[in-house]
Amino acid sequence: MNRTQLALVLVLALAAASVGFVAYRATQAPPASETTAGAFLPRFALQDLEGTERASAEWEGRPRIVNFWATWCPPCRREIPLLIELQAQYGDVLQVIGIAIDDMTEVRNYAADTGFNYPVLVGQQNAVALGNAVLTDWIGLPFTAFVDASGRIIRVHVGELHREQAQEFLGELL
């Protein structure tokens, strides 16, 4: 094997390892102890779909599921029906809150056909800053924080949320 072939093999191996690492990291849902376990959800205020500013204080004293998502994100869109179901099923004891890191017009258009039964708040830089406060090393959407009634983050799930995971996390939360 000549030097050119060896260099090509090394470059391809490095590229494959890098892609593998990124894919592995994107599929991992680190336990909250590796993210923000025990930290408190920061106070925030973002606009809802009607353009009204909603403050996090509105939901203090209730357990919350805070979902960070975007309209252009396929896994985000796939998990929204589950979040709607969770709000319908557990709405008397907890509050689901959607934080769309997106453009207001895009979110309004998507919401028109979705039938959200929970508050959807929209922001760009301010929503990103809130996301960074919840999960410092996030690399993509969606991610979901499970927050107890005192405001303490119990768990942060990275990636699409599935029913079995939600039930497990709700067992810790409620």
N, C-alpha and C positions, 0 to 999 in steps of 0.2 A: 504494500500500500504506500503510495507516494504521499508527500506532505500535503498536497492539495486535497486528496481524498480523506486523509486523516483529519485535517482541519474541518472539512465539510461534515464528517461524522460527529466530531466534537460539537460543532455549532448546532446540528440537528438534535443531538442528545440533550444539550443545554436547553434548547427551545422546548423540547418535549417535557423535560423536567419542570420547566417554568410553567407551562400550560397545566401540567398535572397538579402542581402545587396550588395554583390559582383555583382550579376546579375543585380540588379537595377542600380548600379553605372556604369556598363559596357554599359548599354543601354542609358544612359543620354548623351546629347550633350550640355554641359554647354555653355551659351553664352560667347562670348569673354571677357566680363567684369569680368567673374569669372576665366578666364585663363590669357590671355596675351593681352587683348584689349588695344590698344594704344601703345603697345611695338613695337619696330622695329624688323623685321626679321634680325637675325644676319648674318653677312657676312660668307660665307662658300665656300669651294672648295672640290669637290668630283670627283671621276673618273666616266666617262660615260662608256657605254658598250664596247667601243673600247679601254678603258684604258687611255683615254685622260682626264687630270684634267680640270674640268669646274668650273669656279668661279661664284658666285652669281652676281657679278658685271655685268655679261653678260646680265642679265635681268632687271637691275635697270632702273627705269623710266617707267616700264610697270606693270600693275596689274598682279598678279600671283596667281595661285592655286598650292600650294605645298602639295603634297600627300605623306604621310609616309606609307609604306607598306612592305610586304614580300611575297615571293613566296609560303610559307607554310601556308599562312593565307587565308582561304576561302572567308571571306567578302572582303578582299583586291582584290582578283582575280575577284570577282563579280562586283566590282565598276570600274574596269579598262576600260571596254567598254564605260561606261558613260564618263569617263575622255577623252578617245579618241574622242568621239563625241563632247565634249565641246571644245577641242582643234581645231577640224575641224570647228566648228561653230563660235567660238570666237577668233580664232588664230590671226586675224588681230588687235585685241585690248587687248589681254591678253596672258599669257604664262602658260601652265600647266607644272609642273616639278614633276617628280616622284623621291622620295628618298627611295630607297630600303635598308632596314636594313637587310642585307642578304649576302650570299656568291656570289661573282661575277660569278662563273660558273653556279650556280643555276639560277641566274637572266638572264644570257645570254641564257641558254637553254629555259627558259620560254619565253623570248622576241622573240626568233626565230619563235615561232608560234603565237605571239600575234599581231604584226603589230602596235607597238607603233608609234605614230606620234608626240610625244613630248619627250624631253630629259629625260632619266632615268639615275639617278646617283646612285652609289652604295657605301655603306660603312658599317662598323660594328660599332666599338666604336665611331668613329668620327660622324657617322650618328645618333647614340644614343645620343651623346652629343648635336647635333643640335636639335634632337627631344626634349630633356630636356629643351633646351633654348626656344623652341616654346611653349611647354605645360609641365609645371613642374611636374604635378601629373599624367602623362599618365600611364595607366596600361595595355595597349594593342594596337594592330593595327587593323584597319587603323585609322589614323586621318589626317585631311586636314586643312591647314591654307589658308585663303583667305587674300591676301596681296595687299594693294593698290599701286598705282604707286610710292608713296613716300617711300614705304617699310614698312609702318605701318600695323600691323596685325589687320584686321577688325573683323575677326571671326575665331574660331577654331572649327571644327566639329569633334566630337569623334564618331567613329563607321563607318559603311558602309554608304557612301554617296548615296542618291537617287536623282532622277531627280528633284522632287519638292523642296527638300532642296537646291540643287545646284542653281535652278532658283531664289529662295528667296535670297540666299547669293550673287549671281551675281547682283541682284537688288541693294544690299547695296554696292557692289564693283565698279560697272560700272556707 
